[in-house]
Amino acid sequence: MRIHYSVAAAAAMVVAGAGLAGAAPGDTTVTFSVSGGSLAITVPTSAGLGSALPGNSVSSQLGNVTVTDTRALLSAAWTASVTSTSFTTGGATAPETIPASAASYWSGTASATTGTGTFTPGQATAGQAQALTTSRTAYTLTSGTGNNTATWNPTLIVAIPGGAVNGAYTGTVTHSVA
């Protein structure tokens, strides 16, 4: 009888332990947010194109232009544009002014990109350079998702009119993104 009692006590302990091990699981709902940032463009502060005689052209790369999109969008897209002012020297009289239409721009291909989407230069080659008579597309992103960046080093060409006068000419090339 003593053996029978020990088996019954052991069975009771197993049943009691099984009840603890079979407890229902507890679920925890976890939430968090993914923050969106901004769309920004950075450009070089200055660029020198060199010098040339009237009737010739000056040309040089401007330096890295970078679009940074940290908006974390499901459907990301942006267009970077470029414009130019006239270039002037001295008193900015007619012979001291080279119009923006004398400036041509080509973006070239990106030197670096991050993120997903289709990155497209406005003008991939020198043969596609466009006069800055109006705002031009410098670069675009389409079909993007999440954060992304693109960097390119555009080239500016200025055709110096035959009637231009001697001097250091200054103008402003403006890149923007939307």
DASUL-V419089 format. One record per residue. N is the residue number from 0. RES is the residue in three letters. SS is DSSP state (alpha for helix, beta for strand, coil for the rest). OMEGA is omega in whole degrees, 0 to 359 (999 if undefined). D_LAST is the distance of its C-alpha to the last C-alpha in whole Angstrom. Layout:
# DASUL-V419089
n=N res=RES ss=SS omega=OMEGA d_last=D_LAST
n=N res=RES ss=SS omega=OMEGA d_last=D_LAST
This chain:
# DASUL-V419089
n=0 res=MET ss=coil omega=179 d_last=90
n=1 res=ARG ss=alpha omega=178 d_last=88
n=2 res=ILE ss=alpha omega=180 d_last=86
n=3 res=HIS ss=alpha omega=180 d_last=85
n=4 res=TYR ss=alpha omega=180 d_last=84
n=5 res=SER ss=alpha omega=179 d_last=82
n=6 res=VAL ss=alpha omega=180 d_last=80
n=7 res=ALA ss=alpha omega=179 d_last=79
n=8 res=ALA ss=alpha omega=179 d_last=78
n=9 res=ALA ss=alpha omega=179 d_last=76
n=10 res=ALA ss=alpha omega=179 d_last=74
n=11 res=ALA ss=alpha omega=179 d_last=73
n=12 res=MET ss=alpha omega=179 d_last=71
n=13 res=VAL ss=alpha omega=180 d_last=69
n=14 res=VAL ss=alpha omega=180 d_last=69
n=15 res=ALA ss=alpha omega=179 d_last=68
n=16 res=GLY ss=alpha omega=180 d_last=65
n=17 res=ALA ss=alpha omega=179 d_last=64
n=18 res=GLY ss=alpha omega=179 d_last=63
n=19 res=LEU ss=alpha omega=182 d_last=61
n=20 res=ALA ss=alpha omega=183 d_last=59
n=21 res=GLY ss=coil omega=181 d_last=58
n=22 res=ALA ss=coil omega=180 d_last=56
n=23 res=ALA ss=coil omega=179 d_last=53
n=24 res=PRO ss=coil omega=177 d_last=50
n=25 res=GLY ss=coil omega=181 d_last=47
n=26 res=ASP ss=coil omega=175 d_last=44
n=27 res=THR ss=coil omega=176 d_last=41
n=28 res=THR ss=coil omega=182 d_last=38
n=29 res=VAL ss=coil omega=177 d_last=35
n=30 res=THR ss=coil omega=173 d_last=31
n=31 res=PHE ss=coil omega=180 d_last=28
n=32 res=SER ss=coil omega=170 d_last=25
n=33 res=VAL ss=coil omega=184 d_last=22
n=34 res=SER ss=coil omega=174 d_last=19
n=35 res=GLY ss=coil omega=180 d_last=16
n=36 res=GLY ss=coil omega=187 d_last=14
n=37 res=SER ss=coil omega=174 d_last=11
n=38 res=LEU ss=beta omega=186 d_last=7
n=39 res=ALA ss=beta omega=176 d_last=9
n=40 res=ILE ss=beta omega=175 d_last=10
n=41 res=THR ss=beta omega=183 d_last=13
n=42 res=VAL ss=coil omega=174 d_last=15
n=43 res=PRO ss=coil omega=181 d_last=19
n=44 res=THR ss=coil omega=179 d_last=20
n=45 res=SER ss=coil omega=177 d_last=23
n=46 res=ALA ss=coil omega=176 d_last=24
n=47 res=GLY ss=coil omega=182 d_last=27
n=48 res=LEU ss=coil omega=182 d_last=28
n=49 res=GLY ss=coil omega=181 d_last=32
n=50 res=SER ss=coil omega=178 d_last=34
n=51 res=ALA ss=coil omega=178 d_last=36
n=52 res=LEU ss=coil omega=174 d_last=38
n=53 res=PRO ss=coil omega=182 d_last=37
n=54 res=GLY ss=coil omega=179 d_last=37
n=55 res=ASN ss=coil omega=180 d_last=35
n=56 res=SER ss=beta omega=168 d_last=32
n=57 res=VAL ss=beta omega=184 d_last=30
n=58 res=SER ss=beta omega=175 d_last=27
n=59 res=SER ss=beta omega=171 d_last=26
n=60 res=GLN ss=beta omega=184 d_last=23
n=61 res=LEU ss=beta omega=187 d_last=21
n=62 res=GLY ss=beta omega=187 d_last=21
n=63 res=ASN ss=beta omega=171 d_last=18
n=64 res=VAL ss=beta omega=183 d_last=15
n=65 res=THR ss=beta omega=170 d_last=13
n=66 res=VAL ss=beta omega=178 d_last=10
n=67 res=THR ss=beta omega=181 d_last=11
n=68 res=ASP ss=beta omega=179 d_last=10
n=69 res=THR ss=beta omega=181 d_last=13
n=70 res=ARG ss=beta omega=178 d_last=12
n=71 res=ALA ss=beta omega=184 d_last=15
n=72 res=LEU ss=beta omega=175 d_last=14
n=73 res=LEU ss=beta omega=179 d_last=16
n=74 res=SER ss=beta omega=184 d_last=14
n=75 res=ALA ss=beta omega=175 d_last=11
n=76 res=ALA ss=beta omega=174 d_last=9
n=77 res=TRP ss=beta omega=175 d_last=6
n=78 res=THR ss=beta omega=173 d_last=6
n=79 res=ALA ss=beta omega=182 d_last=7
n=80 res=SER ss=beta omega=179 d_last=8
n=81 res=VAL ss=beta omega=175 d_last=12
n=82 res=THR ss=beta omega=178 d_last=14
n=83 res=SER ss=beta omega=169 d_last=18
n=84 res=THR ss=coil omega=170 d_last=20
n=85 res=SER ss=coil omega=178 d_last=24
n=86 res=PHE ss=beta omega=185 d_last=26
n=87 res=THR ss=beta omega=173 d_last=29
n=88 res=THR ss=coil omega=176 d_last=32
n=89 res=GLY ss=coil omega=183 d_last=35
n=90 res=GLY ss=coil omega=178 d_last=35
n=91 res=ALA ss=coil omega=174 d_last=32
n=92 res=THR ss=coil omega=182 d_last=35
n=93 res=ALA ss=alpha omega=179 d_last=34
n=94 res=PRO ss=alpha omega=179 d_last=36
n=95 res=GLU ss=alpha omega=182 d_last=34
n=96 res=THR ss=beta omega=172 d_last=31
n=97 res=ILE ss=beta omega=186 d_last=29
n=98 res=PRO ss=coil omega=178 d_last=26
n=99 res=ALA ss=alpha omega=180 d_last=23
n=100 res=SER ss=alpha omega=177 d_last=24
n=101 res=ALA ss=alpha omega=180 d_last=26
n=102 res=ALA ss=beta omega=175 d_last=23
n=103 res=SER ss=beta omega=187 d_last=22
n=104 res=TYR ss=beta omega=167 d_last=19
n=105 res=TRP ss=beta omega=186 d_last=19
n=106 res=SER ss=coil omega=188 d_last=17
n=107 res=GLY ss=coil omega=180 d_last=20
n=108 res=THR ss=coil omega=182 d_last=20
n=109 res=ALA ss=coil omega=174 d_last=18
n=110 res=SER ss=coil omega=177 d_last=21
n=111 res=ALA ss=beta omega=172 d_last=20
n=112 res=THR ss=beta omega=172 d_last=18
n=113 res=THR ss=beta omega=179 d_last=18
n=114 res=GLY ss=beta omega=182 d_last=18
n=115 res=THR ss=beta omega=179 d_last=18
n=116 res=GLY ss=beta omega=179 d_last=16
n=117 res=THR ss=beta omega=179 d_last=16
n=118 res=PHE ss=beta omega=185 d_last=15
n=119 res=THR ss=beta omega=177 d_last=15
n=120 res=PRO ss=beta omega=175 d_last=15
n=121 res=GLY ss=coil omega=180 d_last=15
n=122 res=GLN ss=coil omega=186 d_last=18
n=123 res=ALA ss=coil omega=185 d_last=20
n=124 res=THR ss=coil omega=178 d_last=23
n=125 res=ALA ss=alpha omega=179 d_last=25
n=126 res=GLY ss=alpha omega=179 d_last=26
n=127 res=GLN ss=alpha omega=180 d_last=23
n=128 res=ALA ss=coil omega=182 d_last=22
n=129 res=GLN ss=beta omega=176 d_last=20
n=130 res=ALA ss=beta omega=182 d_last=21
n=131 res=LEU ss=coil omega=176 d_last=19
n=132 res=THR ss=coil omega=179 d_last=20
n=133 res=THR ss=coil omega=177 d_last=17
n=134 res=SER ss=coil omega=180 d_last=13
n=135 res=ARG ss=beta omega=175 d_last=13
n=136 res=THR ss=beta omega=178 d_last=11
n=137 res=ALA ss=beta omega=182 d_last=12
n=138 res=TYR ss=beta omega=177 d_last=11
n=139 res=THR ss=beta omega=168 d_last=10
n=140 res=LEU ss=beta omega=173 d_last=11
n=141 res=THR ss=beta omega=177 d_last=12
n=142 res=SER ss=beta omega=180 d_last=15
n=143 res=GLY ss=beta omega=175 d_last=14
n=144 res=THR ss=beta omega=177 d_last=16
n=145 res=GLY ss=beta omega=182 d_last=16
n=146 res=ASN ss=beta omega=180 d_last=15
n=147 res=ASN ss=beta omega=174 d_last=14
n=148 res=THR ss=beta omega=172 d_last=14
n=149 res=ALA ss=beta omega=178 d_last=14
n=150 res=THR ss=beta omega=175 d_last=16
n=151 res=TRP ss=beta omega=182 d_last=17
n=152 res=ASN ss=beta omega=187 d_last=19
n=153 res=PRO ss=beta omega=178 d_last=19
n=154 res=THR ss=beta omega=176 d_last=22
n=155 res=LEU ss=beta omega=178 d_last=22
n=156 res=ILE ss=beta omega=177 d_last=25
n=157 res=VAL ss=beta omega=176 d_last=27
n=158 res=ALA ss=beta omega=183 d_last=30
n=159 res=ILE ss=coil omega=180 d_last=32
n=160 res=PRO ss=coil omega=179 d_last=34
n=161 res=GLY ss=coil omega=181 d_last=38
n=162 res=GLY ss=coil omega=180 d_last=38
n=163 res=ALA ss=coil omega=179 d_last=36
n=164 res=VAL ss=coil omega=179 d_last=38
n=165 res=ASN ss=coil omega=176 d_last=38
n=166 res=GLY ss=coil omega=176 d_last=36
n=167 res=ALA ss=coil omega=183 d_last=33
n=168 res=TYR ss=coil omega=180 d_last=30
n=169 res=THR ss=beta omega=175 d_last=27
n=170 res=GLY ss=coil omega=182 d_last=23
n=171 res=THR ss=coil omega=172 d_last=20
n=172 res=VAL ss=beta omega=184 d_last=17
n=173 res=THR ss=beta omega=173 d_last=13
n=174 res=HIS ss=beta omega=175 d_last=11
n=175 res=SER ss=beta omega=179 d_last=7
n=176 res=VAL ss=beta omega=177 d_last=4
n=177 res=ALA ss=coil omega=999 d_last=0
